[in-house]
Amino acid sequence: MEKKYASIDVGLKRIGCALSLASGIVNPQEAILRKNRNQASSDVDKFLKEWEIDTLVIGYPKASEDMMKRVDHFSKLLKFEGEIVFQNENLSTQEAKEMTMGIVKHKRDGRLDSIAAKIILERFLEGRD
């Protein structure tokens, strides 16, 4: 049976989500709106359980020490029992903006965050940093 992967792009207001359930195809999912970290970690746990995820890939912002600490802390709040790996997410949001220019209105609805999560998961599955 193929492993099921999910990725998250942890932000201060939204958490982008993406899935890869078979054959390496990655699909962005609806972003999780973040009211507080406990609600957000609970919502991420529900998302992972609902999709029966084996491996969670968390975008890791190596360019920002403050955000690295926040991501580390957030990952420790998760009750997820599968494998957790961190993937360099540098420029994933910028790449998401460029990919969707003229297609997606860049509102704060979480779509960009989930496209960034999709890029993070694709990078992981391709084995590049």
DAZIZI-V936988 format. One record per residue. RES is the residue in three letters. PHI is phi in radians with two decimals (* if undefined). OMEGA is omega in degrees with one decimal (none if undefined). Layout:
res=RES phi=PHI omega=OMEGA
res=RES phi=PHI omega=OMEGA
This chain:
res=MET phi=* omega=-179.0
res=GLU phi=-1.29 omega=176.7
res=LYS phi=-1.21 omega=175.4
res=LYS phi=-1.86 omega=-177.7
res=TYR phi=-2.00 omega=170.2
res=ALA phi=-2.34 omega=172.9
res=SER phi=-2.35 omega=175.4
res=ILE phi=-2.29 omega=174.3
res=ASP phi=-2.01 omega=-173.2
res=VAL phi=-1.38 omega=175.8
res=GLY phi=-2.14 omega=-178.3
res=LEU phi=-1.35 omega=-178.3
res=LYS phi=-1.97 omega=-177.3
res=ARG phi=-2.45 omega=174.6
res=ILE phi=-2.11 omega=178.1
res=GLY phi=-1.27 omega=-177.7
res=CYS phi=-2.30 omega=175.2
res=ALA phi=-2.56 omega=-178.1
res=LEU phi=-2.27 omega=167.5
res=SER phi=-2.39 omega=-174.2
res=LEU phi=-1.72 omega=-179.2
res=ALA phi=-2.81 omega=171.5
res=SER phi=0.94 omega=174.1
res=GLY phi=1.30 omega=177.3
res=ILE phi=-1.40 omega=-177.0
res=VAL phi=-1.93 omega=179.2
res=ASN phi=-2.13 omega=174.9
res=PRO phi=-1.20 omega=178.5
res=GLN phi=-2.06 omega=178.2
res=GLU phi=-1.15 omega=-179.8
res=ALA phi=-1.21 omega=176.4
res=ILE phi=-1.68 omega=176.8
res=LEU phi=-1.37 omega=-172.4
res=ARG phi=-1.84 omega=174.5
res=LYS phi=-1.53 omega=173.6
res=ASN phi=-2.67 omega=-172.3
res=ARG phi=-1.18 omega=179.9
res=ASN phi=-1.21 omega=176.9
res=GLN phi=-1.09 omega=-177.2
res=ALA phi=-1.14 omega=-179.7
res=SER phi=-1.16 omega=176.6
res=SER phi=-1.12 omega=178.4
res=ASP phi=-1.13 omega=177.2
res=VAL phi=-1.13 omega=178.5
res=ASP phi=-1.02 omega=178.7
res=LYS phi=-1.08 omega=178.6
res=PHE phi=-1.01 omega=-178.1
res=LEU phi=-1.16 omega=-179.6
res=LYS phi=-1.21 omega=-179.1
res=GLU phi=-0.99 omega=-177.7
res=TRP phi=-1.62 omega=179.6
res=GLU phi=0.93 omega=-175.9
res=ILE phi=-1.32 omega=177.3
res=ASP phi=-1.61 omega=-175.4
res=THR phi=-2.29 omega=176.3
res=LEU phi=-1.86 omega=177.1
res=VAL phi=-1.83 omega=-177.9
res=ILE phi=-1.87 omega=176.9
res=GLY phi=-1.11 omega=-176.5
res=TYR phi=-2.03 omega=-174.6
res=PRO phi=-1.44 omega=-175.4
res=LYS phi=-1.11 omega=-178.6
res=ALA phi=-1.44 omega=-176.2
res=SER phi=-2.31 omega=-179.5
res=GLU phi=-1.08 omega=179.5
res=ASP phi=-1.07 omega=-179.9
res=MET phi=-1.21 omega=176.6
res=MET phi=-1.07 omega=178.6
res=LYS phi=-1.11 omega=179.4
res=ARG phi=-1.10 omega=179.8
res=VAL phi=-1.16 omega=176.7
res=ASP phi=-1.00 omega=-179.3
res=HIS phi=-1.07 omega=-178.7
res=PHE phi=-1.06 omega=-177.7
res=SER phi=-1.11 omega=179.2
res=LYS phi=-1.30 omega=177.9
res=LEU phi=-1.36 omega=-176.9
res=LEU phi=-1.25 omega=177.2
res=LYS phi=-1.67 omega=-179.5
res=PHE phi=-0.96 omega=-176.4
res=GLU phi=-1.79 omega=177.9
res=GLY phi=-1.40 omega=179.9
res=GLU phi=-1.35 omega=174.8
res=ILE phi=-2.06 omega=175.7
res=VAL phi=-2.23 omega=178.6
res=PHE phi=-1.85 omega=-178.8
res=GLN phi=-2.22 omega=177.5
res=ASN phi=-0.95 omega=-177.6
res=GLU phi=-1.90 omega=-174.1
res=ASN phi=-0.90 omega=177.5
res=LEU phi=1.23 omega=-179.4
res=SER phi=-1.14 omega=179.3
res=THR phi=-1.20 omega=176.8
res=GLN phi=-1.07 omega=178.5
res=GLU phi=-1.09 omega=178.8
res=ALA phi=-1.09 omega=179.0
res=LYS phi=-1.10 omega=-178.6
res=GLU phi=-1.15 omega=-179.3
res=MET phi=-1.13 omega=-172.2
res=THR phi=-1.81 omega=-179.4
res=MET phi=-0.93 omega=179.0
res=GLY phi=1.45 omega=-179.8
res=ILE phi=-1.85 omega=-178.2
res=VAL phi=-1.92 omega=172.5
res=LYS phi=-1.22 omega=-175.2
res=HIS phi=-1.41 omega=176.3
res=LYS phi=-1.59 omega=179.8
res=ARG phi=-1.66 omega=-177.8
res=ASP phi=-1.76 omega=176.9
res=GLY phi=1.65 omega=-178.3
res=ARG phi=-1.09 omega=178.9
res=LEU phi=-1.09 omega=-180.0
res=ASP phi=-1.07 omega=-179.5
res=SER phi=-1.29 omega=174.6
res=ILE phi=-1.21 omega=175.0
res=ALA phi=-1.09 omega=177.4
res=ALA phi=-1.09 omega=177.6
res=LYS phi=-1.08 omega=179.4
res=ILE phi=-1.10 omega=179.5
res=ILE phi=-1.06 omega=-179.1
res=LEU phi=-1.19 omega=177.1
res=GLU phi=-1.08 omega=178.1
res=ARG phi=-1.05 omega=179.8
res=PHE phi=-1.07 omega=-176.7
res=LEU phi=-1.16 omega=177.9
res=GLU phi=-1.45 omega=178.2
res=GLY phi=1.29 omega=177.8
res=ARG phi=-1.93 omega=-176.8
res=ASP phi=-1.63 omega=none
